[in-house]
Amino acid sequence: MAATVVRYLRSVGSPTSAPAEPEPVNTLPRPDLRAVGEDERAPVSPAEFRAVLSNFASGVTVITAPPGADGDGHGDGPAGFACQSFASLSLDPPLVTFMVARTSTTWPRIARAGVFCVNILGAEQGALCRSFAVSGADKFAGVPHRPSPVTGSPRLDDVPAWIDCRIHAVHTGGDHLIVVGRVEAMGADGEGDPLLFHKGRFGRFTG
């Protein structure tokens, strides 16, 4: 992974040079992961972990990537998945981050593209979120979108805000990957409430 980051930094060059296309990001192997050894006992159960962490309310996004080639070199449509674990990371340089399960079938397609767009969902877009949370379906069927201005990743229509990024680094975090993106372009209409997620349910601000 360090080699991938070095290649990316070299491709950027000086501030006055035109940015080069980043090389595909190493998707990392998918070993049979476990938090503890067979003869150890986890400090908390998965059920308790989920129950306690569900008290943290968050926004909801859809991470998308442009069409590309699949693992066999054939044409592949755009990729996308619903993502709750998104956050801003750095102001200078502008970086954002999201987490994705190492078992995700969508992540390798985003990694191959080397770019992504964060679509921040509004309060009325719960159904849109659910459509991107399923596996094995055409998630973009009937979903209007346009290419984002720099990377060409799908920018979903009517989202309150979007962030166009190139993959900057990828770190391991247990059974998830921590993906860091460098912001290339962004925009927001400043209207409407965000879609919130809390204890397994969607909600919105009131009052």
Protein Blocks (a to p, Z undefined) as FASTA:
>chain_A
ZZmmmmmmmmnopmkbccdddddddebiaddddfbdfkbccfbdfklmmmmmmmpccddd
dddddddddfkopacdddddddfbgcdfbfbdcdddddddfkbmklmmmmmnopacdddd
dfklmmmmmmmmpghiafkgopacdddfklopacdehiabdcddddfbdcdehjaccddd
ddfbdcdehiajddddeehiacddeZZ
